[in-house]
Amino acid sequence: MSVATRSALSQEISVMRRYIALIPAAGVGARFGATYPKQYHTLAGKTVLQHTVDRFLALGDIDQVLLVVSGEDSYIDHLYPPASHNAKLQLLRCGGATRAKTVLNALKEARARHLLDSDDWVLVHDAARCCISHAAILRLIRQVGDDAVGGLLALPVADTLKEANGQQQAIRTIKRQNVWQAQTPQMFRTGLLQEALVKADVDQITDDASAIEAMGLTPMLVEGEASNFKLTRPEDASLATFFLQQELES
C-alpha cells in the first residue's frame, strides 16, 4: 500500500477512537510443564493473568478489557468472582481450540453484545506476556495513530538465523536485515481484524498480523521491548519474576 493511499484511507476513518484490549486466555500452555494452564501460575505475588490484565486496566487510554477464556475454565471465577469485576473488565467464555479461533469468537461475541464497534481499535495481547510495560502499549497506540491498517509491537532480530533440515542440521544462514520478531499487543480496527480472521485458515494463523498480511495489507512494526516475552517454558518463569520484582522495587 502506497503512502498516499494509506494517508487517504486514514482520513476516512472517524476521529472518534476507542481502545479495547482483548486478552485471549483459553490456552493450556502444554510446553510450560504445569498441571494447570500457565496463565494461572503465580509470579511475584499474583498470577500471570492478573499481572497482564492489571497492566491494561491501569491505563487510562484503554477503554475496556475483554478477557477471553474457555467455557470449561474452572479457575477464572476464583480469580475474578463475578461480583468483584472491575467495571472496565468484561469476561467472555468463548475460547476456541486455537488462539485465532479464540480471538475470532471473542470479536463476534463482543460485537453481538455491543461491546465493540467495527471502528474500535482492538489491542490483542497474549495472556502469557505479563511483563508488558505501559510505555510499550502507549508507544504502539501513539505510533499507529489513525493508520488505515494497524500495527504491532516487534523487535528487530539481533542474532544470526539458521534454517535447518529435518535432521537439525544448518543448511542456510538467513539474512537478518529487515527480519523482526513479532510481539503483542497487535492493534487493528475491529471490523478489519474480524474480516481477516474470517478469511484466514484459523488453524494455521499464529498471530493476528499474519491474517491481516494475507489480505495484502502491511501492518506497521513498532519497536517493542525484550522484557515483553511470552512465557512458554518452565525456565521463563524465573526471568519473568526478575522483571516483575524489578518493577516492584523501583
C-alpha positions in Angstrom: 0.0 0.0 0.0 1.5 3.4 -1.0 1.9 6.2 1.5 -0.6 8.3 -0.4 -3.2 5.6 -0.4 -2.6 4.8 3.3 -3.0 8.5 4.1 -6.2 8.8 2.1 -7.7 5.8 3.8 -6.7 7.1 7.2 -8.5 10.4 6.6 -11.8 8.4 6.0 -11.6 6.9 9.5 -13.6 8.6 12.2 -11.7 10.6 14.7 -13.7 9.0 17.5 -11.3 6.5 19.0 -11.9 3.7 21.5 -9.1 1.4 22.5 -10.1 -2.1 23.6 -7.7 -4.7 25.0 -8.5 -8.3 24.1 -6.6 -10.9 26.1 -7.1 -14.5 24.8 -6.5 -16.8 27.8 -8.0 -20.1 26.7 -4.8 -22.0 26.1 -3.5 -24.8 28.2 0.3 -24.0 27.9 1.4 -27.6 27.4 5.1 -26.6 27.0 5.1 -24.8 30.3 5.0 -28.1 32.1 2.5 -27.3 34.9 -0.6 -29.3 35.8 -2.8 -26.3 35.1 -2.8 -23.5 32.5 0.3 -21.3 32.7 -1.8 -18.1 32.9 -2.7 -19.2 36.5 0.9 -19.7 37.6 1.8 -17.4 40.4 4.7 -15.0 40.0 5.7 -12.2 42.4 2.5 -12.4 44.4 -0.1 -12.6 41.5 -1.0 -15.0 38.7 0.5 -14.4 35.3 -3.0 -13.5 34.1 -3.6 -10.9 36.8 -0.3 -9.2 36.0 -1.3 -9.0 32.4 -4.9 -7.8 32.9 -3.9 -5.3 35.6 -1.5 -3.5 33.2 -4.3 -2.7 30.8 -6.9 -1.9 33.4 -4.5 0.7 34.9 -4.1 2.6 31.6 -6.4 5.5 31.1 -6.1 5.2 27.3 -7.6 1.7 27.4 -11.4 2.0 27.5 -12.2 -1.7 28.1 -10.5 -5.0 28.7 -12.1 -8.2 27.2 -10.7 -11.3 28.9 -11.4 -14.5 26.9 -11.4 -17.9 28.5 -12.8 -21.3 27.5 -16.2 -22.3 28.5 -14.7 -25.1 30.6 -12.3 -22.9 32.6 -12.6 -23.9 36.3 -10.1 -21.3 37.6 -11.4 -18.0 36.3 -14.2 -17.4 38.8 -11.9 -17.9 41.7 -9.6 -15.2 40.3 -12.3 -12.9 39.1 -15.5 -13.6 41.0 -18.5 -12.1 39.1 -19.4 -9.7 41.9 -15.9 -8.2 42.1 -15.3 -7.4 38.4 -13.8 -4.0 37.6 -16.4 -2.2 35.5 -13.7 -1.9 32.8 -13.3 -5.7 32.6 -15.6 -8.0 30.6 -15.3 -11.7 30.8 -16.1 -13.7 27.6 -16.3 -17.5 27.9 -16.0 -18.3 24.2 -12.4 -19.5 23.8 -11.6 -21.8 20.9 -9.2 -24.6 20.1 -6.6 -22.2 18.7 -5.6 -18.7 19.5 -7.0 -17.4 16.2 -10.3 -19.1 16.9 -10.4 -17.6 20.4 -9.9 -14.1 19.0 -12.4 -14.5 16.2 -15.0 -15.9 18.7 -14.4 -13.0 21.0 -14.8 -10.4 18.3 -18.1 -11.9 17.2 -19.5 -12.2 20.7 -18.3 -8.8 21.8 -19.9 -7.2 18.7 -23.2 -9.1 19.3 -23.2 -7.8 22.9 -22.4 -4.3 21.7 -19.1 -4.2 23.5 -17.3 -3.5 20.3 -17.9 -1.4 17.2 -16.3 -2.0 13.8 -14.2 1.1 14.1 -12.9 0.5 17.6 -9.2 -0.3 17.9 -8.7 -3.7 19.4 -5.3 -4.5 21.0 -4.9 -8.3 21.1 -2.3 -9.3 23.7 -1.1 -12.7 24.8 -2.1 -13.5 28.4 1.4 -15.0 28.9 3.2 -11.8 28.1 2.8 -10.5 31.7 5.8 -8.1 31.7 4.4 -5.7 29.0 5.1 -2.1 30.1 2.7 0.8 29.9 5.3 2.7 27.9 5.3 0.0 25.2 1.5 -0.1 25.0 1.3 3.7 24.7 4.1 3.7 22.1 2.0 1.3 19.9 -1.1 3.5 20.3 0.7 6.7 19.5 2.8 5.5 16.6 -0.1 3.6 14.9 -2.3 6.6 15.4 -5.1 6.6 12.7 -3.2 4.3 10.3 -5.5 2.6 7.9 -4.2 -0.8 8.6 -2.8 -1.0 12.2 0.4 -2.4 13.7 2.1 -4.5 16.3 5.0 -4.4 18.7 8.0 -6.3 17.4 11.8 -6.5 17.9 14.5 -6.4 15.1 16.3 -9.8 15.2 19.8 -9.4 16.6 21.1 -13.0 16.4 22.3 -14.9 13.3 19.4 -17.0 12.0 19.8 -20.5 10.6 17.4 -22.7 8.6 17.6 -26.4 9.5 16.8 -29.6 7.7 14.9 -32.5 9.2 18.0 -33.7 11.0 18.5 -30.4 12.8 21.5 -29.5 10.6 22.0 -25.9 9.5 21.6 -25.7 5.7 21.3 -21.9 5.3 22.1 -18.7 7.1 19.1 -16.3 6.8 19.9 -12.6 6.4 18.6 -10.8 9.4 18.2 -7.4 7.8 14.5 -6.4 7.9 13.6 -9.5 10.0 11.6 -8.8 13.1 10.3 -10.9 15.9 6.6 -10.3 16.5 5.2 -9.5 19.9 1.9 -8.3 21.2 -0.2 -6.2 21.5 -1.2 -6.3 17.9 -3.6 -3.4 17.2 -6.2 -3.3 14.4 -9.7 -2.0 13.8 -12.3 -4.5 14.9 -14.0 -4.8 11.6 -10.8 -5.3 9.6 -9.4 -7.9 12.0 -12.7 -9.9 12.1 -12.8 -9.8 8.3 -9.2 -11.0 8.1 -9.7 -13.9 10.5 -12.9 -15.0 8.8 -11.0 -15.2 5.5 -7.9 -16.9 7.1 -7.3 -20.5 8.0 -7.6 -20.1 11.7 -6.0 -23.5 12.3 -2.7 -22.1 10.8 -2.7 -18.5 11.8 -0.4 -17.9 14.8 -0.9 -14.2 15.2 -3.4 -11.5 14.1 -0.9 -9.6 11.9 -0.5 -12.7 9.6 -4.2 -12.7 8.9 -4.0 -9.0 8.0 -1.0 -9.7 5.8 -2.9 -12.4 4.0 -5.3 -9.7 2.8 -2.4 -7.9 1.1 -2.1 -5.3 3.8 1.1 -4.1 5.6 0.9 -3.6 9.4 3.3 -1.1 11.0 6.1 -2.5 13.1 6.6 -0.6 16.3 9.7 -1.4 18.4 8.8 -3.4 21.5 10.9 -4.5 24.5 13.0 -7.6 25.4 11.0 -7.9 28.6 7.8 -8.4 26.7 8.5 -12.0 26.1 6.0 -14.9 26.2 6.1 -17.4 28.9 6.5 -20.7 27.1 8.8 -23.0 29.1 9.3 -23.5 32.9 12.6 -21.5 32.9 10.8 -18.5 31.6 9.1 -18.1 35.0 12.4 -17.1 36.6 13.1 -14.4 34.1 9.5 -13.0 34.3 9.8 -13.0 38.1 13.0 -11.0 37.8 11.4 -8.3 35.7 8.3 -8.1 37.9 10.3 -7.8 41.1 12.4 -5.1 39.5 9.3 -3.1 38.9 8.1 -3.6 42.4 11.4 -2.4 43.8 11.6 0.7 41.5 
